[in-house]
Amino acid sequence: MGLDMYAFATRTAPVTPVDFTAEESQELAYWRKHPNLHGWMEHLYRAKGGTAEDFNCVNLQLDAADLDALEHAVRSKTLPPTVGFFFGQTDGSEYGEDLAFIARAREALARGEAVYYTSWW
């Protein structure tokens, strides 16, 4: 058990930026127990109108501005400290993978694909 986190690209643009169903997606990234990134994503989910009681098994679309903001948070090491049952602990070793994901996500957007984040815990 624990926090499993994913980012996907899909050719079908979601109708809404949160709480949508995605089909035929390609995995862009996988993280295991990186709660600070998850906390950043939850904040964005709420800012975009997400209302699920638990930020779990819901989809969150990421646009270019979101990726810019995420890159700034990663580079400045300001992802919010986040805790949760079985979430584990962010230890800083995820830095390179976070930046690699952002690069892959930007490439997907440049191809006209939609990018989204989801998790399961």
C-alpha positions, -999 to 999 in steps of 0.1 A, spaced: 0 0 0 11 36 -5 9 66 -28 12 57 -65 12 88 -88 10 90 -125 11 115 -154 -4 106 -187 -9 122 -222 -40 117 -242 -51 128 -277 -86 135 -265 -88 169 -247 -109 167 -215 -141 187 -214 -132 200 -179 -98 203 -163 -108 182 -133 -127 150 -126 -129 138 -162 -126 103 -176 -96 98 -199 -93 71 -226 -63 58 -246 -36 75 -225 1 70 -226 21 71 -194 45 100 -191 57 95 -155 53 74 -124 62 83 -89 60 62 -58 55 80 -25 64 116 -35 38 133 -12 51 169 -17 44 167 -54 10 151 -46 3 180 -23 12 205 -50 -12 187 -74 -40 187 -49 -37 224 -44 -39 229 -82 -69 205 -83 -88 226 -57 -78 258 -75 -93 245 -107 -126 236 -90 -120 200 -79 -144 190 -51 -136 153 -44 -134 148 -6 -102 128 -11 -77 137 -38 -75 101 -49 -83 84 -82 -93 118 -98 -78 133 -129 -63 168 -131 -54 183 -165 -20 202 -166 -16 230 -191 16 249 -200 11 275 -173 7 247 -147 40 231 -159 57 265 -156 45 268 -121 55 233 -112 89 237 -127 94 268 -105 83 250 -74 106 220 -81 136 242 -89 131 265 -59 124 234 -37 90 249 -26 67 219 -32 45 219 -1 53 195 27 25 169 26 17 140 48 -8 112 45 -14 76 56 11 55 37 23 85 16 59 80 25 83 110 25 97 132 -3 135 131 1 148 152 -28 159 123 -49 129 129 -71 142 163 -84 156 150 -117 126 128 -125 103 158 -118 121 179 -143 122 151 -168 85 147 -165 80 184 -171 100 182 -203 81 151 -215 48 169 -206 58 200 -226 66 177 -256 32 161 -254 15 195 -253 35 206 -283 21 175 -302 -14 187 -293 -20 162 -266 -36 168 -232 -15 160 -201 -30 150 -168 -21 137 -133 -38 111 -112 -30 90 -81 -40 60 -62 -35 54 -25 
